[in-house]
Amino acid sequence: MVDSTENGRRVYLESTAFYPTSGGQPHDVGTLGSQEVIDVIDEGDRIAHLLAEPLNGSALEARLDWSRRYDHMQQHTGQHLLSAVFVELLDAQTLSFHMGPEVSSIELSVKDLSASQIDHVEQRVNSIVWEARPVNILFEDANSVQGLRKASGRTGTLRVIEINGVDRSACGGTHVRSTAELGPIQVLRCERVRGHMRAEFVCGGRALRHSKQKHRTLAELSRIASAAWDKLPEYFGSMRDRLSEAEKTQQRLVSELARRDGEQTYRDAVPSSDGIRRLTLQVQTIDEASRIKAQSFAKLPKALALITGTEPPGVLLACSPDSGINAGALLKDALSRAGGRGGGSATLAQGGLADKSVLDFLKTQLGF
């Protein structure tokens, strides 16, 4: 250790094997001495190692989390190869690269990608993987370097990652020694972002874990559905259609039940001295069923229905045309007194219920 700050939690070494976050690749983790390295930061002139706890002493043993490092090496080299093949086959340049904990992604300079194009790219990429082409690290002068997939704005000596016969890119990241170490490369999905296409992918160990999990999921779904895995799309498509139809039927039945309930409640209600039949109801949520019940009640002669909800607080007012009450005007007036908003037609109005005084005012005006 040559220096430390933040009470020994930010440590600087004479040299380091820890890679700092850079170029879309996350930092390494591991240990320095007995303490956990939780972040590695490139400060320009030196590399900072952020520790979980303060460190004592100057002679340190550094240990990388190799499984994490090797995973990053596979994803980063796989990105180089994938980006090169997208250029080769589709003239699609990589605009950005992000390596996530589960999947990585590249943003490509095209507006659309078809399934057949993705299949073609995957086939070409994996054929190069199987050829076990060397991945070389070269150092070349920025003024004379040639054949880079993307021009570099740096000066002086460039670190060039070369996949033999496929790609040359200026890069400071960590990489495998051969395409054979990349294992399978899978493009998982593509989506349009900012007018371009973003492709999510996995390489090596991630691809194997993804395929294994997908197989387990398909096997479980196949067991539940009692259908072969290749028949699952047809099975779940049929289930979706049946569920949609069942939901429509249920909604029709709920609406019909609410309508009949409103009409029966009207018949059971005793008119007040002014000849008006009144319905007041408190529900948890003012939903379609309570709305239909109120409307059905108030469609009959001389009727008023007042529904209040608690989640969220709200109020619904339904008035028959011959009740002498304009639902929209009355509710708007009541809510405006408490700084609330709402309104509607002469026979049906709804709004938020921010203050209990609104409900008291409405009950007084409506004779409840």
Secondary structure as GFF3:
##gff-version 3
##sequence-region A 1 368
A	DSSP	beta_strand	3	5	.	.	.	ID=ss1
A	DSSP	beta_strand	10	12	.	.	.	ID=ss2
A	DSSP	beta_strand	30	32	.	.	.	ID=ss3
A	DSSP	beta_strand	35	42	.	.	.	ID=ss4
A	DSSP	beta_strand	47	51	.	.	.	ID=ss5
A	DSSP	beta_strand	62	64	.	.	.	ID=ss6
A	DSSP	alpha_helix	66	90	.	.	.	ID=ss7
A	DSSP	beta_strand	94	99	.	.	.	ID=ss8
A	DSSP	beta_strand	104	108	.	.	.	ID=ss9
A	DSSP	alpha_helix	115	130	.	.	.	ID=ss10
A	DSSP	beta_strand	135	141	.	.	.	ID=ss11
A	DSSP	beta_strand	157	163	.	.	.	ID=ss12
A	DSSP	beta_strand	167	170	.	.	.	ID=ss13
A	DSSP	three_ten_helix	179	182	.	.	.	ID=ss14
A	DSSP	beta_strand	185	193	.	.	.	ID=ss15
A	DSSP	beta_strand	196	203	.	.	.	ID=ss16
A	DSSP	alpha_helix	204	225	.	.	.	ID=ss17
A	DSSP	three_ten_helix	229	231	.	.	.	ID=ss18
A	DSSP	alpha_helix	232	268	.	.	.	ID=ss19
A	DSSP	beta_strand	277	283	.	.	.	ID=ss20
A	DSSP	alpha_helix	288	298	.	.	.	ID=ss21
A	DSSP	beta_strand	303	310	.	.	.	ID=ss22
A	DSSP	beta_strand	313	319	.	.	.	ID=ss23
A	DSSP	alpha_helix	327	337	.	.	.	ID=ss24
A	DSSP	beta_strand	342	344	.	.	.	ID=ss25
A	DSSP	beta_strand	348	352	.	.	.	ID=ss26
A	DSSP	alpha_helix	356	366	.	.	.	ID=ss27
###
